Amino acid sequence: MSDSERWQGLVGPTGGGPVMRLASASGDAGSGAGGADNLRYSKGPWTSASGTAGDLRTRAETSRSVLGRGHEGVEAGAVGLGSVAALRSVLKSWEERLQAVRDECEQLKGNLLTVAKEMGESETAVKSSLKGVHVPGKADERR
C-alpha cells in the first residue's frame, strides 16, 4: 500500500461519507435543518462549508489519534537506535500539525455558520427569486 493510499485511508471519506468539496462546486447544497446551536437556515453554501469544516475537524482529530496509536511501542522495540529520536520528533511535528488543523477547522466551522445565520443564505434566496424572471435570448441565459 502506498503512502498516498494509507493517508487517504486515514483522512478520506469512510463508509460513503461526505467528501470535501467547494460548496459552490458541489451538487449537494448542504445539510438539512438542525436545532439548538447548530440551527441551519438553509441548504446554502455557507452552511455547507461549515459542515465540511466540521467534517475535516473530525477527520484531523481521528488521524491524530490513529497516528499516535500507530507509534505505540516503537521506542521499546527499537531501544538504542538513533532513528527513534528522529521518529519521535516527526511524530510530535505531525501531531502538532493535525491539532492545528483540527483547531482551525473548529473555529472556521463556527465562523461560517455565523455568516450563514447573519446573511440568511441570501445568495441562495436571490438565485431562487431570479429563476422566475424571463430573459429573452441565448446570450442572456448564461447569466
N, CA, C and O atoms as CSV, one atom per row, in Angstrom:
chain,resi,resn,atom,element,x,y,z
A,1,MET,N,N,0.849,-1.178,0.000
A,1,MET,CA,C,0.000,0.000,0.000
A,1,MET,C,C,0.892,1.236,0.000
A,1,MET,O,O,1.823,1.340,0.798
A,2,SER,N,N,0.601,2.166,-0.896
A,2,SER,CA,C,1.415,3.379,-0.999
A,2,SER,C,C,1.113,4.340,0.152
A,2,SER,O,O,0.090,4.222,0.827
A,3,ASP,N,N,2.021,5.288,0.357
A,3,ASP,CA,C,1.800,6.298,1.396
A,3,ASP,C,C,0.517,7.066,1.128
A,3,ASP,O,O,-0.236,7.376,2.051
A,4,SER,N,N,0.272,7.372,-0.142
A,4,SER,CA,C,-0.928,8.109,-0.513
A,4,SER,C,C,-2.195,7.337,-0.156
A,4,SER,O,O,-3.167,7.915,0.333
A,5,GLU,N,N,-2.178,6.049,-0.400
A,5,GLU,CA,C,-3.344,5.216,-0.072
A,5,GLU,C,C,-3.539,5.125,1.437
A,5,GLU,O,O,-4.671,5.149,1.921
A,6,ARG,N,N,-2.440,5.019,2.182
A,6,ARG,CA,C,-2.551,4.984,3.642
A,6,ARG,C,C,-3.109,6.307,4.180
A,6,ARG,O,O,-3.976,6.315,5.054
A,7,TRP,N,N,-2.604,7.416,3.650
A,7,TRP,CA,C,-3.076,8.729,4.084
A,7,TRP,C,C,-4.560,8.880,3.767
A,7,TRP,O,O,-5.330,9.356,4.601
A,8,GLN,N,N,-4.961,8.475,2.566
A,8,GLN,CA,C,-6.366,8.568,2.174
A,8,GLN,C,C,-7.230,7.712,3.093
A,8,GLN,O,O,-8.363,8.075,3.409
A,9,GLY,N,N,-6.682,6.567,3.521
A,9,GLY,CA,C,-7.408,5.713,4.455
A,9,GLY,C,C,-7.605,6.373,5.803
A,9,GLY,O,O,-8.610,6.132,6.472
A,10,LEU,N,N,-6.649,7.211,6.214
A,10,LEU,CA,C,-6.768,7.909,7.495
A,10,LEU,C,C,-7.727,9.089,7.433
A,10,LEU,O,O,-8.544,9.274,8.334
A,11,VAL,N,N,-7.632,9.886,6.377
A,11,VAL,CA,C,-8.399,11.133,6.335
A,11,VAL,C,C,-9.474,11.166,5.266
A,11,VAL,O,O,-10.252,12.118,5.204
A,12,GLY,N,N,-9.531,10.158,4.433
A,12,GLY,CA,C,-10.500,10.143,3.343
A,12,GLY,C,C,-11.893,9.815,3.826
A,12,GLY,O,O,-12.091,9.518,5.004
A,13,PRO,N,N,-12.875,9.866,2.914
A,13,PRO,CA,C,-14.247,9.561,3.290
A,13,PRO,C,C,-14.374,8.103,3.714
A,13,PRO,O,O,-13.728,7.221,3.147
A,14,THR,N,N,-15.200,7.863,4.704
A,14,THR,CA,C,-15.398,6.499,5.180
A,14,THR,C,C,-16.849,6.110,5.024
A,14,THR,O,O,-17.747,6.915,5.270
A,15,GLY,N,N,-17.076,4.883,4.618
A,15,GLY,CA,C,-18.436,4.365,4.529
A,15,GLY,C,C,-19.339,5.191,3.646
A,15,GLY,O,O,-20.516,5.361,3.964
A,16,GLY,N,N,-18.828,5.709,2.552
A,16,GLY,CA,C,-19.661,6.531,1.675
A,16,GLY,C,C,-19.961,7.894,2.251
A,16,GLY,O,O,-20.898,8.561,1.812
A,17,GLY,N,N,-19.170,8.322,3.240
A,17,GLY,CA,C,-19.377,9.622,3.878
A,17,GLY,C,C,-19.097,10.766,2.935
A,17,GLY,O,O,-18.691,10.549,1.793
A,18,PRO,N,N,-19.308,11.975,3.396
A,18,PRO,CA,C,-19.114,13.144,2.533
A,18,PRO,C,C,-17.651,13.354,2.178
A,18,PRO,O,O,-16.754,13.048,2.965
A,19,VAL,N,N,-17.431,13.870,1.005
A,19,VAL,CA,C,-16.092,14.204,0.549
A,19,VAL,C,C,-15.958,15.721,0.603
A,19,VAL,O,O,-16.946,16.443,0.471
A,20,MET,N,N,-14.730,16.202,0.798
A,20,MET,CA,C,-14.541,17.639,0.852
A,20,MET,C,C,-14.623,18.219,-0.554
A,20,MET,O,O,-13.920,17.773,-1.461
A,21,ARG,N,N,-15.483,19.211,-0.727
A,21,ARG,CA,C,-15.644,19.903,-1.998
A,21,ARG,C,C,-15.914,21.370,-1.704
A,21,ARG,O,O,-16.351,21.734,-0.612
A,22,LEU,N,N,-15.648,22.193,-2.687
A,22,LEU,CA,C,-16.050,23.588,-2.564
A,22,LEU,C,C,-17.569,23.623,-2.578
A,22,LEU,O,O,-18.199,22.938,-3.384
A,23,ALA,N,N,-18.156,24.407,-1.703
A,23,ALA,CA,C,-19.612,24.442,-1.616
A,23,ALA,C,C,-20.243,24.829,-2.938
A,23,ALA,O,O,-21.279,24.278,-3.308
A,24,SER,N,N,-19.638,25.770,-3.665
A,24,SER,CA,C,-20.222,26.231,-4.915
A,24,SER,C,C,-20.033,25.237,-6.050
A,24,SER,O,O,-20.689,25.359,-7.084
A,25,ALA,N,N,-19.146,24.252,-5.881
A,25,ALA,CA,C,-18.900,23.288,-6.943
A,25,ALA,C,C,-19.636,21.983,-6.720
A,25,ALA,O,O,-19.596,21.094,-7.570
A,26,SER,N,N,-20.292,21.861,-5.612
A,26,SER,CA,C,-20.947,20.611,-5.269
A,26,SER,C,C,-22.402,20.623,-5.691
A,26,SER,O,O,-23.057,21.665,-5.667
A,27,GLY,N,N,-22.908,19.460,-6.078
A,27,GLY,CA,C,-24.321,19.332,-6.380
A,27,GLY,C,C,-25.140,19.320,-5.108
A,27,GLY,O,O,-26.329,19.635,-5.134
A,28,ASP,N,N,-24.515,18.955,-3.980
A,28,ASP,CA,C,-25.183,18.931,-2.693
A,28,ASP,C,C,-25.052,20.315,-2.070
A,28,ASP,O,O,-23.943,20.771,-1.791
A,29,ALA,N,N,-26.165,20.975,-1.855
A,29,ALA,CA,C,-26.115,22.351,-1.366
A,29,ALA,C,C,-25.981,22.448,0.141
A,29,ALA,O,O,-26.001,23.557,0.674
A,30,GLY,N,N,-25.847,21.355,0.839
A,30,GLY,CA,C,-25.664,21.416,2.278
A,30,GLY,C,C,-26.533,20.402,2.965
A,30,GLY,O,O,-27.146,19.549,2.323
A,31,SER,N,N,-26.583,20.496,4.267
A,31,SER,CA,C,-27.380,19.536,5.004
A,31,SER,C,C,-28.665,20.184,5.480
A,31,SER,O,O,-28.833,21.400,5.388
A,32,GLY,N,N,-29.548,19.382,5.977
A,32,GLY,CA,C,-30.898,19.826,6.313
A,32,GLY,C,C,-30.988,20.595,7.601
A,32,GLY,O,O,-29.980,21.038,8.151
A,33,ALA,N,N,-32.199,20.750,8.076
A,33,ALA,CA,C,-32.466,21.552,9.262
A,33,ALA,C,C,-31.894,20.886,10.499
A,33,ALA,O,O,-31.826,19.660,10.586
A,34,GLY,N,N,-31.489,21.697,11.439
A,34,GLY,CA,C,-30.947,21.191,12.691
A,34,GLY,C,C,-31.651,21.878,13.840
A,34,GLY,O,O,-32.769,22.369,13.682
A,35,GLY,N,N,-31.012,21.918,14.987
A,35,GLY,CA,C,-31.645,22.582,16.113
A,35,GLY,C,C,-30.593,23.131,17.046
A,35,GLY,O,O,-29.396,22.943,16.827
A,36,ALA,N,N,-31.040,23.808,18.085
A,36,ALA,CA,C,-30.175,24.384,19.112
A,36,ALA,C,C,-29.113,25.289,18.495
A,36,ALA,O,O,-29.423,26.127,17.648
A,37,ASP,N,N,-27.847,25.119,18.924
A,37,ASP,CA,C,-26.771,25.968,18.427
A,37,ASP,C,C,-26.413,25.671,16.981
A,37,ASP,O,O,-25.753,26.482,16.332
A,38,ASN,N,N,-26.829,24.542,16.473
A,38,ASN,CA,C,-26.498,24.151,15.117
A,38,ASN,C,C,-27.649,24.421,14.156
A,38,ASN,O,O,-27.756,23.758,13.125
A,39,LEU,N,N,-28.500,25.372,14.472
A,39,LEU,CA,C,-29.630,25.697,13.620
A,39,LEU,C,C,-29.136,26.041,12.233
A,39,LEU,O,O,-28.247,26.877,12.071
A,40,ARG,N,N,-29.708,25.403,11.238
A,40,ARG,CA,C,-29.300,25.636,9.856
A,40,ARG,C,C,-30.435,26.336,9.144
A,40,ARG,O,O,-31.570,25.860,9.126
A,41,TYR,N,N,-30.113,27.467,8.563
A,41,TYR,CA,C,-31.142,28.296,7.966
A,41,TYR,C,C,-31.543,27.845,6.577
A,41,TYR,O,O,-32.689,28.043,6.173
A,42,SER,N,N,-30.647,27.259,5.857
A,42,SER,CA,C,-30.991,26.761,4.529
A,42,SER,C,C,-29.926,25.775,4.100
A,42,SER,O,O,-28.980,25.491,4.835
A,43,LYS,N,N,-30.097,25.266,2.914
A,43,LYS,CA,C,-29.093,24.356,2.369
A,43,LYS,C,C,-28.123,25.146,1.501
A,43,LYS,O,O,-27.771,24.710,0.404
A,44,GLY,N,N,-27.695,26.291,1.981
A,44,GLY,CA,C,-26.865,27.189,1.193
A,44,GLY,C,C,-25.379,26.924,1.331
A,44,GLY,O,O,-24.959,26.046,2.084
A,45,PRO,N,N,-24.584,27.694,0.595
A,45,PRO,CA,C,-23.139,27.460,0.539
A,45,PRO,C,C,-22.411,27.689,1.856
A,45,PRO,O,O,-21.448,26.978,2.147
A,46,TRP,N,N,-22.837,28.652,2.655
A,46,TRP,CA,C,-22.135,28.916,3.919
A,46,TRP,C,C,-22.381,27.773,4.901
A,46,TRP,O,O,-21.465,27.339,5.599
A,47,THR,N,N,-23.599,27.298,4.948
A,47,THR,CA,C,-23.937,26.184,5.827
A,47,THR,C,C,-23.202,24.923,5.393
A,47,THR,O,O,-22.687,24.174,6.223
A,48,SER,N,N,-23.160,24.700,4.093
A,48,SER,CA,C,-22.456,23.536,3.558
A,48,SER,C,C,-20.965,23.614,3.889
A,48,SER,O,O,-20.365,22.616,4.289
A,49,ALA,N,N,-20.376,24.779,3.725
A,49,ALA,CA,C,-18.951,24.959,4.032
A,49,ALA,C,C,-18.688,24.737,5.521
A,49,ALA,O,O,-17.659,24.172,5.893
A,50,SER,N,N,-19.607,25.178,6.364
A,50,SER,CA,C,-19.469,24.960,7.799
A,50,SER,C,C,-19.477,23.463,8.119
A,50,SER,O,O,-18.682,22.988,8.930
A,51,GLY,N,N,-20.376,22.734,7.478
A,51,GLY,CA,C,-20.435,21.285,7.677
A,51,GLY,C,C,-19.165,20.598,7.219
A,51,GLY,O,O,-18.689,19.670,7.872
A,52,THR,N,N,-18.613,21.043,6.106
A,52,THR,CA,C,-17.368,20.471,5.583
A,52,THR,C,C,-16.216,20.746,6.543
A,52,THR,O,O,-15.384,19.869,6.778
A,53,ALA,N,N,-16.159,21.954,7.100
A,53,ALA,CA,C,-15.110,22.278,8.078
A,53,ALA,C,C,-15.256,21.390,9.310
A,53,ALA,O,O,-14.257,20.940,9.872
A,54,GLY,N,N,-16.485,21.139,9.729
A,54,GLY,CA,C,-16.718,20.244,10.869
A,54,GLY,C,C,-16.266,18.826,10.576
A,54,GLY,O,O,-15.669,18.170,11.429
A,55,ASP,N,N,-16.553,18.349,9.360
A,55,ASP,CA,C,-16.114,17.006,8.961
A,55,ASP,C,C,-14.591,16.916,8.946
A,55,ASP,O,O,-14.020,15.928,9.408
A,56,LEU,N,N,-13.938,17.940,8.418
A,56,LEU,CA,C,-12.476,17.945,8.357
A,56,LEU,C,C,-11.876,17.989,9.757
A,56,LEU,O,O,-10.849,17.362,10.015
A,57,ARG,N,N,-12.509,18.721,10.650
A,57,ARG,CA,C,-12.050,18.787,12.038
A,57,ARG,C,C,-12.080,17.390,12.662
A,57,ARG,O,O,-11.132,16.976,13.330
A,58,THR,N,N,-13.175,16.675,12.435
A,58,THR,CA,C,-13.316,15.326,12.984
A,58,THR,C,C,-12.261,14.388,12.397
A,58,THR,O,O,-11.662,13.592,13.119
A,59,ARG,N,N,-12.042,14.485,11.106
A,59,ARG,CA,C,-11.052,13.610,10.457
A,59,ARG,C,C,-9.632,13.925,10.909
A,59,ARG,O,O,-8.817,13.015,11.059
A,60,ALA,N,N,-9.326,15.194,11.127
A,60,ALA,CA,C,-7.985,15.564,11.599
A,60,ALA,C,C,-7.741,14.992,12.992
A,60,ALA,O,O,-6.651,14.497,13.279
A,61,GLU,N,N,-8.747,15.059,13.856
A,61,GLU,CA,C,-8.603,14.515,15.206
A,61,GLU,C,C,-8.481,12.992,15.167
A,61,GLU,O,O,-7.665,12.415,15.886
A,62,THR,N,N,-9.281,12.348,14.340
A,62,THR,CA,C,-9.194,10.894,14.199
A,62,THR,C,C,-7.814,10.488,13.696
A,62,THR,O,O,-7.217,9.535,14.196
A,63,SER,N,N,-7.315,11.212,12.710
A,63,SER,CA,C,-5.996,10.910,12.142
A,63,SER,C,C,-4.895,11.088,13.184
A,63,SER,O,O,-3.967,10.283,13.264
A,64,ARG,N,N,-5.006,12.141,13.975
A,64,ARG,CA,C,-4.009,12.394,15.023
A,64,ARG,C,C,-4.013,11.248,16.038
A,64,ARG,O,O,-2.957,10.791,16.476
A,65,SER,N,N,-5.179,10.803,16.394
A,65,SER,CA,C,-5.317,9.704,17.350
A,65,SER,C,C,-4.744,8.401,16.785
A,65,SER,O,O,-4.010,7.694,17.475
A,66,VAL,N,N,-5.078,8.086,15.536
A,66,VAL,CA,C,-4.581,6.871,14.891
A,66,VAL,C,C,-3.065,6.931,14.734
A,66,VAL,O,O,-2.378,5.928,14.930
A,67,LEU,N,N,-2.551,8.088,14.384
A,67,LEU,CA,C,-1.107,8.256,14.227
A,67,LEU,C,C,-0.386,7.947,15.536
A,67,LEU,O,O,0.630,7.252,15.540
A,68,GLY,N,N,-0.906,8.458,16.637
A,68,GLY,CA,C,-0.299,8.200,17.944
A,68,GLY,C,C,-0.346,6.727,18.311
A,68,GLY,O,O,0.644,6.171,18.789
A,69,ARG,N,N,-1.486,6.094,18.092
A,69,ARG,CA,C,-1.605,4.666,18.401
A,69,ARG,C,C,-0.665,3.827,17.532
A,69,ARG,O,O,-0.153,2.802,17.983
A,70,GLY,N,N,-0.438,4.254,16.299
A,70,GLY,CA,C,0.448,3.523,15.399
A,70,GLY,C,C,1.900,3.545,15.829
A,70,GLY,O,O,2.696,2.717,15.386
A,71,HIS,N,N,2.253,4.498,16.698
A,71,HIS,CA,C,3.635,4.605,17.154
A,71,HIS,C,C,3.847,4.016,18.548
A,71,HIS,O,O,4.964,4.036,19.064
A,72,GLU,N,N,2.786,3.495,19.158
A,72,GLU,CA,C,2.927,2.915,20.496
A,72,GLU,C,C,3.856,1.707,20.441
A,72,GLU,O,O,3.731,0.859,19.558
A,73,GLY,N,N,4.764,1.634,21.363
A,73,GLY,CA,C,5.669,0.500,21.454
A,73,GLY,C,C,6.909,0.583,20.582
A,73,GLY,O,O,7.792,-0.268,20.688
A,74,VAL,N,N,6.994,1.586,19.723
A,74,VAL,CA,C,8.147,1.700,18.834
A,74,VAL,C,C,9.426,1.925,19.636
A,74,VAL,O,O,10.453,1.306,19.359
A,75,GLU,N,N,9.363,2.798,20.616
A,75,GLU,CA,C,10.564,3.095,21.403
A,75,GLU,C,C,11.081,1.864,22.129
A,75,GLU,O,O,12.287,1.624,22.176
A,76,ALA,N,N,10.168,1.087,22.694
A,76,ALA,CA,C,10.586,-0.108,23.426
A,76,ALA,C,C,11.195,-1.143,22.489
A,76,ALA,O,O,12.129,-1.851,22.864
A,77,GLY,N,N,10.671,-1.232,21.280
A,77,GLY,CA,C,11.163,-2.221,20.334
A,77,GLY,C,C,12.421,-1.810,19.592
A,77,GLY,O,O,13.053,-2.633,18.929
A,78,ALA,N,N,12.783,-0.549,19.701
A,78,ALA,CA,C,13.948,-0.066,18.952
A,78,ALA,C,C,14.956,0.628,19.865
A,78,ALA,O,O,15.612,1.585,19.454
A,79,VAL,N,N,15.077,0.154,21.083
A,79,VAL,CA,C,15.990,0.749,22.063
A,79,VAL,C,C,17.402,0.771,21.496
A,79,VAL,O,O,17.890,-0.230,20.973
A,80,GLY,N,N,18.044,1.914,21.605
A,80,GLY,CA,C,19.429,2.050,21.177
A,80,GLY,C,C,19.590,2.544,19.749
A,80,GLY,O,O,20.701,2.899,19.353
A,81,LEU,N,N,18.540,2.578,18.977
A,81,LEU,CA,C,18.656,3.059,17.606
A,81,LEU,C,C,18.524,4.579,17.575
A,81,LEU,O,O,17.654,5.145,18.238
A,82,GLY,N,N,19.379,5.231,16.811
A,82,GLY,CA,C,19.350,6.685,16.700
A,82,GLY,C,C,18.102,7.192,15.995
A,82,GLY,O,O,17.714,8.347,16.175
A,83,SER,N,N,17.481,6.355,15.207
A,83,SER,CA,C,16.300,6.790,14.455
A,83,SER,C,C,15.073,6.980,15.339
A,83,SER,O,O,14.116,7.635,14.926
A,84,VAL,N,N,15.082,6.424,16.538
A,84,VAL,CA,C,13.930,6.548,17.434
A,84,VAL,C,C,13.696,8.015,17.796
A,84,VAL,O,O,12.555,8.475,17.810
A,85,ALA,N,N,14.757,8.740,18.085
A,85,ALA,CA,C,14.617,10.162,18.431
A,85,ALA,C,C,14.073,10.946,17.248
A,85,ALA,O,O,13.221,11.819,17.413
A,86,ALA,N,N,14.568,10.632,16.046
A,86,ALA,CA,C,14.074,11.317,14.843
A,86,ALA,C,C,12.608,10.987,14.615
A,86,ALA,O,O,11.819,11.870,14.278
A,87,LEU,N,N,12.238,9.734,14.795
A,87,LEU,CA,C,10.845,9.317,14.621
A,87,LEU,C,C,9.942,10.011,15.633
A,87,LEU,O,O,8.841,10.444,15.291
A,88,ARG,N,N,10.398,10.118,16.867
A,88,ARG,CA,C,9.628,10.796,17.907
A,88,ARG,C,C,9.418,12.272,17.537
A,88,ARG,O,O,8.338,12.825,17.747
A,89,SER,N,N,10.458,12.896,16.986
A,89,SER,CA,C,10.372,14.294,16.560
A,89,SER,C,C,9.367,14.471,15.417
A,89,SER,O,O,8.577,15.415,15.416
A,90,VAL,N,N,9.407,13.555,14.446
A,90,VAL,CA,C,8.474,13.618,13.320
A,90,VAL,C,C,7.047,13.399,13.809
A,90,VAL,O,O,6.127,14.099,13.384
A,91,LEU,N,N,6.862,12.430,14.700
A,91,LEU,CA,C,5.534,12.166,15.258
A,91,LEU,C,C,4.984,13.409,15.962
A,91,LEU,O,O,3.836,13.800,15.750
A,92,LYS,N,N,5.815,14.017,16.797
A,92,LYS,CA,C,5.377,15.221,17.527
A,92,LYS,C,C,5.000,16.332,16.542
A,92,LYS,O,O,3.999,17.023,16.735
A,93,SER,N,N,5.804,16.500,15.488
A,93,SER,CA,C,5.533,17.523,14.483
A,93,SER,C,C,4.182,17.287,13.803
A,93,SER,O,O,3.397,18.222,13.646
A,94,TRP,N,N,3.909,16.043,13.401
A,94,TRP,CA,C,2.644,15.738,12.734
A,94,TRP,C,C,1.460,15.857,13.688
A,94,TRP,O,O,0.385,16.303,13.288
A,95,GLU,N,N,1.650,15.464,14.938
A,95,GLU,CA,C,0.563,15.621,15.910
A,95,GLU,C,C,0.219,17.096,16.092
A,95,GLU,O,O,-0.954,17.457,16.177
A,96,GLU,N,N,1.238,17.942,16.151
A,96,GLU,CA,C,1.010,19.381,16.296
A,96,GLU,C,C,0.315,19.952,15.065
A,96,GLU,O,O,-0.580,20.788,15.192
A,97,ARG,N,N,0.715,19.512,13.883
A,97,ARG,CA,C,0.086,19.988,12.641
A,97,ARG,C,C,-1.383,19.580,12.586
A,97,ARG,O,O,-2.251,20.395,12.275
A,98,LEU,N,N,-1.652,18.318,12.889
A,98,LEU,CA,C,-3.040,17.841,12.842
A,98,LEU,C,C,-3.892,18.528,13.909
A,98,LEU,O,O,-5.072,18.796,13.683
A,99,GLN,N,N,-3.303,18.809,15.056
A,99,GLN,CA,C,-4.033,19.528,16.103
A,99,GLN,C,C,-4.335,20.954,15.644
A,99,GLN,O,O,-5.423,21.468,15.903
A,100,ALA,N,N,-3.390,21.592,14.970
A,100,ALA,CA,C,-3.614,22.947,14.454
A,100,ALA,C,C,-4.715,22.944,13.393
A,100,ALA,O,O,-5.557,23.842,13.371
A,101,VAL,N,N,-4.712,21.942,12.515
A,101,VAL,CA,C,-5.773,21.818,11.501
A,101,VAL,C,C,-7.115,21.632,12.191
A,101,VAL,O,O,-8.101,22.276,11.833
A,102,ARG,N,N,-7.149,20.746,13.185
A,102,ARG,CA,C,-8.379,20.497,13.934
A,102,ARG,C,C,-8.918,21.786,14.561
A,102,ARG,O,O,-10.102,22.099,14.434
A,103,ASP,N,N,-8.046,22.520,15.231
A,103,ASP,CA,C,-8.462,23.744,15.907
A,103,ASP,C,C,-8.925,24.813,14.909
A,103,ASP,O,O,-9.919,25.500,15.146
A,104,GLU,N,N,-8.202,24.946,13.802
A,104,GLU,CA,C,-8.578,25.930,12.779
A,104,GLU,C,C,-9.934,25.580,12.170
A,104,GLU,O,O,-10.762,26.461,11.938
A,105,CYS,N,N,-10.153,24.304,11.916
A,105,CYS,CA,C,-11.441,23.878,11.340
A,105,CYS,C,C,-12.590,24.110,12.319
A,105,CYS,O,O,-13.694,24.470,11.910
A,106,GLU,N,N,-12.333,23.906,13.601
A,106,GLU,CA,C,-13.365,24.158,14.613
A,106,GLU,C,C,-13.770,25.633,14.595
A,106,GLU,O,O,-14.955,25.962,14.617
A,107,GLN,N,N,-12.774,26.508,14.556
A,107,GLN,CA,C,-13.053,27.944,14.516
A,107,GLN,C,C,-13.747,28.321,13.208
A,107,GLN,O,O,-14.716,29.080,13.208
A,108,LEU,N,N,-13.250,27.792,12.108
A,108,LEU,CA,C,-13.819,28.086,10.798
A,108,LEU,C,C,-15.266,27.616,10.699
A,108,LEU,O,O,-16.107,28.305,10.122
A,109,LYS,N,N,-15.553,26.460,11.254
A,109,LYS,CA,C,-16.921,25.926,11.245
A,109,LYS,C,C,-17.872,26.926,11.912
A,109,LYS,O,O,-18.931,27.244,11.370
A,110,GLY,N,N,-17.485,27.409,13.077
A,110,GLY,CA,C,-18.323,28.371,13.789
A,110,GLY,C,C,-18.466,29.687,13.040
A,110,GLY,O,O,-19.557,30.254,12.971
A,111,ASN,N,N,-17.361,30.172,12.480
A,111,ASN,CA,C,-17.405,31.434,11.733
A,111,ASN,C,C,-18.297,31.327,10.506
A,111,ASN,O,O,-19.079,32.234,10.221
A,112,LEU,N,N,-18.183,30.214,9.775
A,112,LEU,CA,C,-19.009,30.028,8.574
A,112,LEU,C,C,-20.483,29.906,8.932
A,112,LEU,O,O,-21.339,30.428,8.218
A,113,LEU,N,N,-20.785,29.230,10.017
A,113,LEU,CA,C,-22.180,29.100,10.442
A,113,LEU,C,C,-22.734,30.453,10.870
A,113,LEU,O,O,-23.901,30.757,10.622
A,114,THR,N,N,-21.900,31.263,11.511
A,114,THR,CA,C,-22.321,32.611,11.891
A,114,THR,C,C,-22.649,33.439,10.662
A,114,THR,O,O,-23.660,34.142,10.638
A,115,VAL,N,N,-21.807,33.364,9.644
A,115,VAL,CA,C,-22.066,34.085,8.393
A,115,VAL,C,C,-23.382,33.606,7.785
A,115,VAL,O,O,-24.186,34.415,7.322
A,116,ALA,N,N,-23.602,32.298,7.786
A,116,ALA,CA,C,-24.845,31.745,7.232
A,116,ALA,C,C,-26.057,32.313,7.959
A,116,ALA,O,O,-27.051,32.681,7.332
A,117,LYS,N,N,-25.972,32.383,9.273
A,117,LYS,CA,C,-27.091,32.915,10.062
A,117,LYS,C,C,-27.289,34.405,9.785
A,117,LYS,O,O,-28.414,34.865,9.594
A,118,GLU,N,N,-26.175,35.158,9.764
A,118,GLU,CA,C,-26.263,36.600,9.565
A,118,GLU,C,C,-26.757,36.967,8.174
A,118,GLU,O,O,-27.539,37.904,8.014
A,119,MET,N,N,-26.305,36.236,7.177
A,119,MET,CA,C,-26.699,36.545,5.805
A,119,MET,C,C,-28.002,35.858,5.418
A,119,MET,O,O,-28.612,36.195,4.404
A,120,GLY,N,N,-28.417,34.908,6.220
A,120,GLY,CA,C,-29.639,34.193,5.898
A,120,GLY,C,C,-29.512,33.451,4.573
A,120,GLY,O,O,-30.494,33.218,3.868
A,121,GLU,N,N,-28.276,33.089,4.260
A,121,GLU,CA,C,-28.011,32.409,2.994
A,121,GLU,C,C,-28.643,33.193,1.848
A,121,GLU,O,O,-29.315,32.625,0.987
A,122,SER,N,N,-28.418,34.510,1.851
A,122,SER,CA,C,-29.059,35.394,0.880
A,122,SER,C,C,-28.732,35.050,-0.564
A,122,SER,O,O,-29.553,35.272,-1.454
A,123,GLU,N,N,-27.526,34.504,-0.812
A,123,GLU,CA,C,-27.195,34.149,-2.188
A,123,GLU,C,C,-28.181,33.132,-2.741
A,123,GLU,O,O,-28.614,33.237,-3.888
A,124,THR,N,N,-28.531,32.155,-1.929
A,124,THR,CA,C,-29.470,31.117,-2.345
A,124,THR,C,C,-30.850,31.722,-2.566
A,124,THR,O,O,-31.528,31.394,-3.539
A,125,ALA,N,N,-31.257,32.595,-1.670
A,125,ALA,CA,C,-32.570,33.217,-1.799
A,125,ALA,C,C,-32.651,34.088,-3.051
A,125,ALA,O,O,-33.659,34.057,-3.757
A,126,VAL,N,N,-31.610,34.859,-3.334
A,126,VAL,CA,C,-31.597,35.722,-4.519
A,126,VAL,C,C,-31.637,34.869,-5.788
A,126,VAL,O,O,-32.387,35.171,-6.715
A,127,LYS,N,N,-30.852,33.833,-5.829
A,127,LYS,CA,C,-30.819,32.974,-7.007
A,127,LYS,C,C,-32.189,32.362,-7.272
A,127,LYS,O,O,-32.651,32.358,-8.413
A,128,SER,N,N,-32.836,31.854,-6.249
A,128,SER,CA,C,-34.139,31.230,-6.468
A,128,SER,C,C,-35.193,32.272,-6.833
A,128,SER,O,O,-36.119,31.962,-7.582
A,129,SER,N,N,-35.078,33.490,-6.327
A,129,SER,CA,C,-36.056,34.515,-6.677
A,129,SER,C,C,-35.896,34.981,-8.121
A,129,SER,O,O,-36.856,35.442,-8.739
A,130,LEU,N,N,-34.672,34.860,-8.662
A,130,LEU,CA,C,-34.439,35.277,-10.041
A,130,LEU,C,C,-34.832,34.215,-11.066
A,130,LEU,O,O,-34.899,34.507,-12.260
A,131,LYS,N,N,-35.088,33.004,-10.621
A,131,LYS,CA,C,-35.467,31.944,-11.549
A,131,LYS,C,C,-36.754,32.267,-12.283
A,131,LYS,O,O,-36.945,31.815,-13.412
A,132,GLY,N,N,-37.629,33.026,-11.682
A,132,GLY,CA,C,-38.904,33.372,-12.302
A,132,GLY,C,C,-38.816,34.501,-13.304
A,132,GLY,O,O,-39.803,34.786,-13.982
A,133,VAL,N,N,-37.672,35.155,-13.425
A,133,VAL,CA,C,-37.512,36.277,-14.344
A,133,VAL,C,C,-37.214,35.746,-15.739
A,133,VAL,O,O,-36.266,34.984,-15.933
A,134,HIS,N,N,-38.031,36.154,-16.713
A,134,HIS,CA,C,-37.829,35.722,-18.097
A,134,HIS,C,C,-36.835,36.656,-18.778
A,134,HIS,O,O,-37.026,37.872,-18.813
A,135,VAL,N,N,-35.770,36.066,-19.318
A,135,VAL,CA,C,-34.745,36.833,-20.021
A,135,VAL,C,C,-34.670,36.274,-21.424
A,135,VAL,O,O,-34.239,35.135,-21.606
A,136,PRO,N,N,-35.085,37.056,-22.441
A,136,PRO,CA,C,-35.065,36.549,-23.810
A,136,PRO,C,C,-33.650,36.479,-24.384
A,136,PRO,O,O,-32.785,37.270,-24.008
A,137,GLY,N,N,-33.417,35.542,-25.285
A,137,GLY,CA,C,-32.144,35.461,-25.994
A,137,GLY,C,C,-31.169,34.521,-25.333
A,137,GLY,O,O,-31.121,34.422,-24.107
A,138,LYS,N,N,-30.381,33.824,-26.152
A,138,LYS,CA,C,-29.402,32.852,-25.671
A,138,LYS,C,C,-28.299,33.505,-24.844
A,138,LYS,O,O,-27.898,32.944,-23.824
A,139,ALA,N,N,-27.798,34.666,-25.246
A,139,ALA,CA,C,-26.693,35.337,-24.529
A,139,ALA,C,C,-27.110,35.649,-23.107
A,139,ALA,O,O,-26.303,35.545,-22.184
A,140,ASP,N,N,-28.377,36.035,-22.922
A,140,ASP,CA,C,-28.852,36.393,-21.593
A,140,ASP,C,C,-29.062,35.175,-20.710
A,140,ASP,O,O,-29.047,35.314,-19.487
A,141,GLU,N,N,-29.257,33.988,-21.271
A,141,GLU,CA,C,-29.472,32.783,-20.478
A,141,GLU,C,C,-28.238,32.371,-19.702
A,141,GLU,O,O,-28.346,31.663,-18.700
A,142,ARG,N,N,-27.068,32.801,-20.145
A,142,ARG,CA,C,-25.815,32.417,-19.483
A,142,ARG,C,C,-25.597,33.160,-18.176
A,142,ARG,O,O,-24.686,32.814,-17.423
A,143,ARG,N,N,-26.387,34.147,-17.891
A,143,ARG,CA,C,-26.213,34.904,-16.644
A,143,ARG,C,C,-26.507,34.062,-15.518
A,143,ARG,O,O,-26.420,34.509,-14.374
